[in-house]
Amino acid sequence: MSAKENVTKDPLLEQSLRGLSAHLHKKWGDRTRMDVFNRLLAKNLRPPGWTKNTHFTFTEAQIKSRQELWSTDRLAGLRLGHSDPSGDDFECPIVIAEYAGEQRLLDGNYRVNRWKLLGDTKEHLVNIHTVVGESELVALPNAA
């Protein structure tokens, strides 16, 4: 977390943003953890004209969070971005954004694929962030 970034007032969003910080890519315009959230949400939608630098402009104040336990089968029912099961399990919950009437997986694709492949029947922590209000799509320049 950069010195200019404050801890959010929403503890579930804070937990998710900490996990998403591993996906911060300055070459794709990310300057803050919230930029990562906004970029991954835009990537999930891939609107016309989308590039790796496309970001929404949602703020933390536009997000309401909750935590649930989901089965692997329920998680596997989400639209997944790829089928690669590689990687490691770690303590960060799966991160989902609810936007435009759909639940969208922002972080945890590899874990869901692996759990599905292994026949996992456990329930997993899921942080769900409902995004409300208006936002723009912007292309952020390389921040490196």
C-alpha positions in Angstrom: 0.0 0.0 0.0 1.4 3.4 -0.9 1.9 6.1 1.7 -0.9 8.2 0.1 -3.4 5.3 0.3 -5.5 5.1 3.5 -7.1 2.0 4.9 -10.7 1.9 3.8 -13.5 2.1 6.3 -15.1 -1.1 5.0 -13.1 -4.0 6.5 -14.2 -6.5 3.9 -13.2 -4.2 1.0 -9.9 -3.5 2.8 -9.3 -7.3 3.0 -10.1 -7.7 -0.7 -8.0 -4.7 -1.8 -5.0 -6.1 0.1 -5.4 -9.3 -1.8 -5.8 -7.5 -5.1 -2.6 -5.5 -4.5 -0.7 -8.5 -5.9 -2.3 -7.7 -9.3 -1.2 -4.0 -9.3 0.5 -3.4 -12.7 1.8 0.1 -13.2 2.2 -0.5 -17.0 -1.6 -1.0 -17.1 -2.2 2.3 -15.3 -2.6 1.0 -11.7 -1.5 3.5 -9.1 -3.7 2.3 -6.2 -5.4 -0.8 -5.0 -8.7 0.7 -6.0 -7.3 1.1 -9.5 -6.8 -2.7 -9.6 -10.4 -3.3 -8.5 -11.6 -0.9 -11.2 -9.4 -2.4 -13.9 -10.3 -6.0 -13.1 -14.0 -5.1 -13.2 -13.5 -3.5 -16.6 -11.5 -6.5 -17.8 -14.4 -8.8 -16.7 -16.9 -6.8 -18.8 -14.5 -6.0 -21.8 -16.7 -3.2 -23.2 -16.1 -2.0 -26.8 -12.7 -0.4 -27.0 -11.4 -2.2 -23.9 -7.6 -2.4 -23.5 -5.5 -3.6 -20.6 -5.4 0.0 -19.4 -9.2 0.4 -19.2 -10.5 1.2 -15.7 -13.8 2.2 -14.2 -13.8 5.2 -11.9 -15.8 3.7 -9.0 -14.8 4.9 -5.5 -14.9 3.0 -2.2 -18.0 5.0 -1.2 -19.9 3.3 -4.1 -19.2 -0.2 -2.8 -21.2 -2.1 -0.2 -19.6 -5.4 1.0 -20.7 -8.6 2.5 -19.0 -12.0 3.2 -20.5 -15.4 2.4 -19.5 -19.0 2.3 -19.8 -20.6 -1.1 -19.3 -24.2 -2.3 -16.9 -24.9 -5.1 -19.8 -25.9 -7.3 -21.4 -22.5 -6.8 -18.1 -20.7 -7.5 -17.6 -22.8 -10.6 -21.0 -21.6 -11.8 -19.6 -18.1 -12.2 -18.2 -17.0 -15.6 -14.5 -17.9 -15.3 -11.8 -16.1 -17.2 -9.7 -19.2 -17.9 -9.4 -22.9 -17.0 -5.8 -22.9 -15.6 -5.7 -24.7 -12.2 -2.1 -23.7 -11.4 -0.9 -21.6 -8.4 -1.3 -21.8 -4.7 -4.0 -21.5 -2.2 -3.7 -18.5 0.2 -5.9 -16.9 2.9 -7.5 -14.1 0.9 -11.2 -14.8 0.2 -12.5 -15.1 -3.3 -13.4 -11.6 -4.6 -16.6 -11.0 -6.5 -18.1 -7.7 -7.7 -21.8 -7.4 -8.2 -22.3 -5.0 -11.1 -25.0 -4.5 -13.7 -27.1 -7.4 -12.3 -24.3 -10.0 -12.5 -21.8 -11.5 -10.0 -18.4 -11.2 -11.6 -15.3 -13.0 -10.4 -12.4 -10.5 -9.8 -9.9 -12.7 -8.0 -9.7 -16.5 -7.3 -10.1 -18.0 -10.8 -7.0 -20.3 -10.4 -8.2 -21.5 -7.0 -11.7 -22.2 -8.2 -10.3 -24.2 -11.2 -8.1 -26.2 -8.9 -10.8 -26.9 -6.3 -13.1 -28.0 -9.1 -10.4 -30.3 -10.6 -9.7 -31.8 -7.2 -13.4 -32.4 -6.4 -13.3 -30.1 -3.5 -16.5 -30.0 -1.4 -15.6 -27.4 1.2 -17.2 -24.0 1.5 -14.9 -21.0 0.8 -15.0 -17.4 2.1 -16.2 -15.0 -0.6 -16.1 -11.2 -0.3 -18.9 -9.8 -2.4 -18.7 -6.1 -3.3 -21.9 -4.6 -4.7 -21.0 -1.6 -6.9 -23.6 1.2 -7.2 -23.9 4.5 -8.9 -22.3 6.0 -12.0 -18.8 5.5 -13.3 -16.9 6.3 -16.4 -14.5 4.0 -18.3 -11.1 5.6 -18.7 -7.8 4.5 -20.1 -5.2 5.2 -17.5 -1.6 5.8 -18.8 1.4 3.7 -17.9 2.2 4.6 -14.3 5.8 3.2 -14.3 
